Amino acid sequence: MDSSLELKRPPEAPLLRRHRWARLLPVALVAPTALFALAITVLPLGYSVVTSLQEFRLGQPPAFVGLQNYQNLLHDVNFKNSLGTTLVFTITATAAEFVLGLMLAMLLKDEFPFQGIIRSSLIVPMAIAPVVVGIIWRLLYNADVGLFSFAVQTVTGKSISVLSSATLALPALIVVDIWEWTPFMFLLLLAGIQSLPQEPFEAARMDGAGPWNIFVHLTLPMLRPVIVVALMIRALDAFTVFDQVFVLTQGGPGTATEVATLMIYKTAFRFSQFGYGASMAITLLILVMVFSAAVTRAFRGTV
């Protein structure tokens, strides 16, 4: 066959190099972010795990003790009490924030005059830093010049120190958390309500269904995925609360408001028991992961 009649093939090397570079380009673009995330998450977590396996005190060389710190946690009454306090705080605050957020979302879901101003004013507490929120409420709860103490004294004739009461300190912290994070629930639930299809609601009204029946049998079931996500996000955040407690009570009076994160801080940075504090932190992380996995598994297919 005449060589002039043969089809000339294009050179393959440039095409292969171009194809290989096209495959490597996404990896090259993602690599810096992935390395940065690795540096600020995985490496500190690994160091914490290693530290939790050591007897590590300030001014002393670390000594490997294996799982001894975790065994001590099983018999640590103070740590168990702090977990109980954290659980009470989380359940109460999250439930109240959900109810109030849902009520506000239902009230403000329709168009009305000055809706932008009203909705914007409702999310102001969420925009304030938690430390600043703690300072504000510390002044409000102050026994001498606080507005709350003044109101109680005006009504009962007696002054009250809320943050110094073992009975009232934890409810006072819950009120602060509700004030700050109810807007978060409100925003999520309002967005969920406004995204619902309107055809089922119109059909229900035509059939004569009342507002309560529509809310119970249509709004809540259709809003269930948003409710699950909102409750889980807020509960996980409340379970690791620290700023407000540290600013307002520092765990007092006594240990009435000592949540788990505050006890971890005290153990590691006040008592210089870094190994034992790291074991507490890892245990708390495991509990949060187990809770997240349980909720996700329970509502699989819903969210």
N, C-alpha and C positions, 0 to 999 in steps of 0.2 A: 504494500500500500504506500502511496506517495506520502512522504512526510509532510508535504505542504497542505495535504487534506486533513491531517490530524488536528483535533481541537486542542487549542492551547489552554492549559490549566493555569489559573492565577496562582501566584505564590501563596503558600499556606502559612508561612511563618508570621507575616504581619497580622493575618486574621486571627491566628491562635493567640498572639500576644495581645491583640485588642480585646478578644473575648475573655482572656484571663484577667486583664486589667478591669474589665467591666464587672467581673465577679468579685474582685478584691476591693473595688471602690466603696461599696457599702460598709464592708468591714473596716476599712481605713477611716471612714467618717464616724462610725460608731465607737471605735476603739478608745478615743480619748475620754468620752463620757463614761464608758464602761469601766475604764481604769480608775477614773475619779470616784465612781460609785463604789468600786471595790475597795478603794483606799479609805473611804469614810464610813463604810458599813461592815464589810466582811472582816477586815483586819482588826478593827477595834473589838468586834464581837469575838474573834478568835483569841485576842489578848485577854478579854474578860473571862473566857472559859478557862484559859490557862491559869489566870490569877485565882479563879475560884477553887482550883485544885491545890492551892498553896496556903501556907500560914505566912501571911504577908502583913507585917506591921511596920510602921514608920520607924526608921532608924535601925531595923534589924534585917539581915539578909533573908530572902524568901526561902521557905523550906517546903518541899513537896509533901502533901499529906493525903493525896488522893481524894476520896469522897467524904472525908471526915467533916468538912464544912457542911455538906448536904445532910449528913447524918445528924449533926448538931441542930440543923434547922427543924428536923422532925420533932425535936423536943423543946424548941424555942417557943415559949408561951407568948412572949412579946411579939414575935413575928406573926404568929397565928392571930393574935388580937388585932394587929395592924391590917392583916388581910380581911378580917371581919369588918373592921371600920371602913376599909376601902369598899367592900362589897355593899355595905349599907349606904354609903355615900353614892356609889354608882347607880344602884337600883332606884333609890329615891329620887335623885336628881334627874336621871334619864327619863323616868316615868313622868315626873312633873313637867319636864321640858317638852316631852312628846304631847301630852294633853294640852298644854298651853299653846304650843306651836300649831297643833291641829285646829284648835279653836280660832286662833288668829288667822290661819290660812283660810278657813271656811268663811270667816267674817269679811275678809279683804280680797276674796277671789274675784269678785265682780268689779266692773268699772264704776267709779264714783269720783266726785270732785276732790281734787288735791290728793289723789291716791299716791302719786309719786312722793310727795312730801311726807305723808304718813308712813309709807313703807320704808322710806329712807331713814326716818327717825327711829323706827323699830330696830334697825340693824346696827345702830350706833354702839350699843354695848359690846357687840361682837368685834367691832373694829378697834376697841381699846385693848392695849396690851394687858395680859393677865396680872402682871405685877402692879400696873397702875390701877387696875380694878381692885386689887387687894388693898392698896393704900387708900383708895376712895372709901371703901367699905370699912376699913379700920377706923377712919375718922367718923363715919356715920355711927359705928358701934361704940365709939369712945364713951366711957361712963361719965365724963365731966362735961364735954362740949358736943357730944354726938347728938344728931337729930333723933335717932331712935330712943336713946336714953331720955331726951327731953320730952318726947311724946309720951313715954311710959310714966315719967314723973308727973306730967300734967294730968294724966288720967287717974293714976293711982296714988300720987303723992310720994312715991318712993323711987329712988334712982336704982338703976340696974346695970350691972356690968356683964354684958352678954358673953363676951369672949373669955371671961374669967369663970364662967359657970360650966361645970362638967356636964350639965344637962342641956344647956342651950348652945354651947359652942359648936357642936357638930351640925345641928339644924341651921345655925347662922351661916356656916360655910356652905351648906346646901342651898340656902337662899341666894347667896352670892353667885354660885354656879348657875342656878336657874336664871338669874337676871342676865348673866353674860351670854349664855348659850341657848336660851330659848329662841333668839333670832335665827340661829343656825337651823333648828328644826323648822321654824316658820318658812324660811327660804326654800328648803328642800321640799317640804310638803306643798307649799304654794305652787312651785314649779310642777310638781307631780299632778296636782289637781287641775291646773290649767292645760296640761298636756293630754288629759283624758278625752276620748271621743265624746261628742255631745249627742249623738244619735240615740244611745240607750236612755239617756236622761229625758230627752224629748218624748220618746215612746212611753216612758214611765209616767210622765206628767199627763200625757193624753189618756192613759189608762186610769188616771185618778189617783196615782200614788202621792202620798204626802211627803213633805221635806224629810221627816225622820226615816220613813221607809226607804226613800231614795238614798239617804246617807248610809244606812245600815246595809242595804242589800245591793247597792251599786257602787257608791263612792269608796267605801272601805275595802271591798274585795278587789276592785280595780286598782286601788292605790297600794295594795299589799306589797308589791316589790319595792316601791319607794319607802314605805314604812320600815321594811326589814333593813334596807341599806342605811337609812337614817338612824335607826336604833343601834345598829351594830357599830357604825362609825362613832356615834356619840358615846356609847357605852365603853368602847375601847379607849377613847380619849379621857373619859371621866375616871377610868380605872387607873390611869397613870397621872392623876392630878398631883401637882407639886407647888406651883407658884403661889396660888391663893393661900394654901395651908401654911406655907413657909412665911408669907408676909403677915397673915392675920394672927395665927396662933402658935406656929412652930411646933405643932403637935400637942399643945397644952389645952386646958390645964391638966397636968399630969400627962397621961397618954390618951386623953379622951378624943383627940382629933389626929392622932398619929397614924397617918395612912402609910401604905407599904413603901411608896417612893421616898417619903420623908425619913422613914426608919433606915432605908438603905443609905441615904445621904448622911445621916448621923453616924451610922456604923462605920462608914468608910472614911469620912472627912472630919468627923469630930473625935471619934475614938480610934482612928487610924487603923482599923481592922479591914484592910483592903481586900484580903482574901475572902473573909466572911461576908463582907458587903457585896463582893462580886458574885458569890454563890446566891445571895438573896436576889440580886438583879437577874441572874440567869433563871432562877426559879420563877420569878415574876414574868419573865419573857415566855417561859414555857406555858404558864397558866394562860397568858393572853393568847398564845398560838392555839392552845387546846380549845379555848372558848371560841375563837374565830372559826376554827375547823368544824366545831360542833354546830355553830349557827349556820355556816355555809352548807353543811351536810343536811341539816334539818329543813332548810328552805331551798334545797337544790331543785331547780326547775321553776322556782318562783321569781328569783332575781335574774 
